[in-house]
Amino acid sequence: MTATGIWVDADACPKVIKEILFRAAERTGVSVTLVANQPLQIPRIPSVRAVQVSSGFDVADGEIVKRLMAGDLVITADIPLAAEVIAKGGEALNPRGERYSPDTIRGVLAMRDFMDTMRASGNVGGGPPPLTQANRNAFASQLDTWLARRPMM
């Protein structure tokens, strides 16, 4: 059995979340791959790498889905990507520390679609609130839980 790894939808991932992931890679040796359509600066940690894809709608998402293996963790705030990851046997965690699961993803997708409709009709504006310390702590806690139960090589 191969060890599982972490894939990061890196174009929109907050820097502070990437830093938490880099520390985890350094501490545990877990493979962390950042996928983006722009060049990325990454630290010199043997288990961290970056993959640059061509620009275009959902190109990075498609690359992550193509490469991920069952049991891998994907860091993304993109709910449709999270749904694809779960369908393929992966796990998905957003930068705010919310873990998506087969039991919750349909409801999260439905709420996303509802909010898109509300925004399009002008009833709701703005984006998500800024990342808080509580969000960072929740993310780190979920990451530690995943790291503790992942299979090793």
N, C-alpha and C positions, 0 to 999 in steps of 0.2 A: 504494500500500500504506500502511495506517495504522500508526503506531508501536504497539508492544505496551505493555501496562501491567501493573501489579501490583494484585492484589486480596488483601485481608487479611481472614481470618476473625477479626475483631477481639475478639469477646467473650472468648476464652480466650488471645489472643496476649500473651505477656509484654511488659511495658513496655520492657525493654531491646531487644527485637527491633523494636518499633515505632520506637524511637529510631534504630536502625541504618537502617531504611527511610526515616525522615524525612531523615536525613543524605544518603542516596542520592538522594532526590527533589530535595533542595536542590542537590546537586553535579551531577546529570545532567539534571534536568528530567523524569525519568520520572514518569508518572502513577501515583500510589498512592492507591487507594480502600479505606478501611476500612469494613467492613460489620458492623453490630452491632445488637442489639435494645435497646441502651441508648444514651443520649447520650454522645458522645465528645469529649474535648478534643483538638484537633489544632493544630499550629503554623500560623502564617500563611505557608505556602509555596504558591505558585500551583498547583503540580501535585499537591497533597495535598487530598483531600476525604473526608468521612465520609458514609455513607448509613445512616440509622437505619431498621430494619424493625420490624414488629410483633413482639411476643414470641411464642414458640411453638417447638416442636421443629423444628429444621432450617430455620427461616424464612430466616435469614441465608445458610445453605448454598444454599438454592434460589435466592435472589437473585443470589448469586455465579455459579452455574451458568448462570442465565438471561442474565446480562450479559457473561460472559467471551467473548473471541474466541480463535480458534486462535492459539497463540503466547504468550498472556498467562501470567503467573506468578501462582499462588495460594499464599499463605502459610497453612498450616493444619496442625494436628496431627490433624485429623479424617480418618481413613483412608478411610471411604466417600466423603467429599467429594473427596478426592484422586483416587479412582478415577473419579468422575464427570468431574472436570476433565480427566484424561488421556483419557478416552473422547471428550471434546469437542475434543481437540487442544490443550489447554492444558498447562502444566507445573505441578507441585506440589512445594513445598518445605516441610518442617516446621521449626518454630523451633529444633530442635536441629541443623539443617544437613543433614538427610537428604533427598536428592532422590528423589522417587518417579518411576518411569519405567514405560512399558508393559511392560518386561521384569520389573520387580520387584513391581508393585502386587498381582498375584494372590497371591503368597507373603505379602506384608505383610497383606493382607486375611485370609488363612487363619490367620495367627498371631494377629491381633487377635481373630478369632472363637474360636480355641482359648483365648486368655487370658480372654475373656469367660466361657466355659464354666468355666474353672478358678476364676475369681473367684466365679461363681454357686454353685459347689459348696463354696466356703469354703477351697479349697486354696491360693489366692493372695490376698494382701491389699495394700492401699495403692495409691497412684498412682505416677506416674513420679517419678524422682529429680529434685532441683532442677536448674535449668539451670546448667551450668558455664561457665567461661571458654572451655574447649575447644569446647563447643557453640556459643557466641557466635561464636568464630572460624570454625568450620565453616560456620555460617549466612552470615556476612559473605563468606566465600570463595565459596560457591555463588552468592550474590547477585551478587557482582562478575563471576563467570563468565557468568551469565545476562545481566547488563547489557552486557558486552563483545560478546556475539553477537546481541543483539536488533536487529531491523531498525529503521532510523530513518525518520522522515517525509521 
